[in-house]
Amino acid sequence: MRRSILPVIFGCYAIMLMFSAAAQEPVIQNKYFSIGSYGRVGVGWAPDVTGKVGRSLNLKGMGAIGGRLEQGDYFELGTAFHFFPGTANKDTSTLDAQIRFGFFPTQGQLIGNSTSKSYGSITTTIPELYVEAKKIAGSNWSAWIGARYFRGGDIHIIDYFHFDDHSSQGVGVKYKNTQFSVMLPGAVDTNSSVPPYFYLNIRDTTPVLGLRGRQVYIIEQQLFNKYGQFKLMGEFHKLNDASKNDTANYSYPADLGFVLGVKHQIELKKLLAGSFQQLTIRYGYGIANGGDGGGSRTFLTYGAPNISTQKFKKASSLALTEHFLANFNRDYSLNAYAIYTHSKGAADSSNKAPDFMGRMVFNRKTDIAVGFRGTWYITNWFHLMHEANYAARKDGTQPYATMFKLGIIPTIVPFAKRDVWSRPQLRFIYEIAFYNKFASDNLYSDYLQQTGSKSFGQYIGFGAEWWLW
């Protein structure tokens, strides 16, 4: 009896294997795939820091504004799937699904010695995951949905996306040079002083954590004429009400804000190709007054609320930037910038005021920065970059903290192009920074927080930067 059952069992098992194989996913044969990358990696020393580990010389609260050469390691991998109509179809539509991954250590230039469980642990992000359809059915319409780096150009030498950084998650449509988008940024973050994106929803005496949504409606229009390129931008921000029938501390009324801005860019035709000059002005009001820490996203509200109303009415921010690249000749290029940002929260205080959590935060700040990077093309493959940066930060009614930084950066450019954008680059970096007394006494930089009060600081390092798109 037992022997007669065995063939049946083996037969059933074989049939199951055949059906299992048939049910597997098909073999991937997609040819419409691309991959790209951006990254930087290096090593650095700080002679006056105990342990000698290189630290950023820039003023705290200003990120890479003042120079980015001491930035920590970062690796970004971008992948995309491309969909095209059949060859017999005259339709010009394209559809792209893009996914980007980012990896960086939390303690600077330590990526080779870090894991998810070590000092300087590696953080992984997915800043982009979206689908975009362009020239739909051969028309002038395009549309996209998802999370993306939704921003225009930056001032690269200070890693500052200064005008229209809406990067978050949302949807958008575009017709010719007109673009309308709705972004829905949100984060449950009790460490932030901005309007909390969460609330405690109490029903039947049971507190449940809920997400408080912000909608950012954006309209952008590009214009081209004999006076150059113009970009007009308007934003309307709305934070949803989270206080109805709720007695919890972390529940807030609806709030509003708006942004108006214009960017103007011209080509410097008397200089070599690629030369340009750009000017931007942007005003944000209410909960749309964001832009701090070396970033410019308007939905990261700055300052303290009006505690009596729990709103950001009368909060504001004014941001001005000047940026140019001058390719004078085959031997020399100059990239320079100037920044002014003044922001105020909704509290009456010009110094500190309580945030939603009762913590005292600065309610007013001013950032000023000017700087340049010159590139001397000694040979096609050996460039001598040099920088000078001045940055000033005034928090509340305190005096200005200032830093003046000089850098010399001999650079190898393997692709041998006389172009500031040629990558990869292999760099030797030497920088020295000078601080005023207030910055020194109050340890107003990551470097000073490691060394104690000093009037100057140094950074010595090697760095590589690449991009392939």
Sequence and secondary structure as in RCSB ss.txt:
>XXXX:A:sequence
MRRSILPVIFGCYAIMLMFSAAAQEPVIQNKYFSIGSYGRVGVGWAPDVTGKVGRSLNLKGMGAIGGRLEQGDYF
ELGTAFHFFPGTANKDTSTLDAQIRFGFFPTQGQLIGNSTSKSYGSITTTIPELYVEAKKIAGSNWSAWIGARYF
RGGDIHIIDYFHFDDHSSQGVGVKYKNTQFSVMLPGAVDTNSSVPPYFYLNIRDTTPVLGLRGRQVYIIEQQLFN
KYGQFKLMGEFHKLNDASKNDTANYSYPADLGFVLGVKHQIELKKLLAGSFQQLTIRYGYGIANGGDGGGSRTFL
TYGAPNISTQKFKKASSLALTEHFLANFNRDYSLNAYAIYTHSKGAADSSNKAPDFMGRMVFNRKTDIAVGFRGT
WYITNWFHLMHEANYAARKDGTQPYATMFKLGIIPTIVPFAKRDVWSRPQLRFIYEIAFYNKFASDNLYSDYLQQ
TGSKSFGQYIGFGAEWWLW
>XXXX:A:secstr
 HHHHHHHHHHHHHHHHHHHHHHS        EEEEEEEEEEEEE TTSTT B    SBTTSTTTT  TT   EE
EEEEEEEE   TT     EEEEEEEEEEEETTSS GGG  TTSTT EEEEEEEEEEEEESGGGSSEEEEEEEE  
    BGGGTB  S    EEEEEEEETTEEEEEE      TT  S  SEEEEEETTEEEEEE  EEEEEEEEEEEE
TTEEEEEEEEEEEE    TT   SS    EEEEEEEEEEEEE TTSSTT EEEEEEEEEEETT    TT   TTS
  S  BTTTTB TT EEEEEEEEEEEEEETTEEEEEEEEEEEEE SSS SSEEE TTS EEE EEEEEEEEEEEE
EESSSSEEEEEEEEEEEEEETTS  EEEEEEEEEEEE TT  S TT   EEEEEEEEEEE HHHHHTT BHHHHH
H S SEEEEEEEEEEEEE 
